Amino acid sequence: MSRLIDKGLEEQSAMLCKMAELTYETVNLAIQSYLSGENVHRQVQEMSDLLMSMAEEIEDKTFELISRFQPVASDLRIIKSNMKIAYDFSRYSRYALDISYVTDKLCAVGACEAWMVPLIKAVSEKVLEMVRISIDALKTYDGALAKTVSALEQDVDKMYFDYLNRLIEKTHVPIKCVISSVLVMRYLERIADHATYVCEAIVYIATGEKILLR
């Protein structure tokens, strides 16, 4: 027998899944623009603003469910976690906006030294994989899938610091390329961190277990 709160939980979940897919599109668009040199800053700005608005709607839905239905502990775990995940998705979008700003105001990686391109592309692919996992795990509350981001997050951290170390060894890299690449690599590393936060929340929803995947 369905409860009054169940419809509200379904609505919140549907809102979050819709936000999730737009989040992936936004992050992917920003990353591809940095790799290709295409300027999509205005488009990413619009998508990011929409995602921030969606996060606020999910927050409002959270307070509505709590105030109207006085959820039991298992329901409250889902409601609270969904609001947290919505915040992390909004952070994805803001870092995507930062990446598009770098492309617009400084330069894309294609304008830099050739050795930079495959390294940044490799990190980008890892990060997009993490974002995709966080979204797919959310749709079915798949805790086992969510836990797979841990190894990827460690890979991204290592690749980030390896890149910084290699950049330090170079003495003739144009300053725009130094600034833009370091910023973008940092934003990618932060997106990876938020992907782990999302997956930690999914494991909590699925099992009630609080874990760290970083």
Secondary structure, DSSP 8 states (H G I E B T S, - for coil): ---HHHHHHHHHHHHHHHHHHHHHHHHHHHHHHHHH----HHHHHHHHHHHHHHHHHHHHHHHHHHHHH---HHHHHHHHHHHHHHHHHHHHHHHHHHHHHHHHHT--GGGS-TTHHHHHHHHHHHHHHHHHHHHHHHHHT-HHHHHTHHHHHHHHHHHHHHHHHHHHH-S---HHHHHHHHHHHHHHHHHHHHHHHHHHHHHHHHHS------
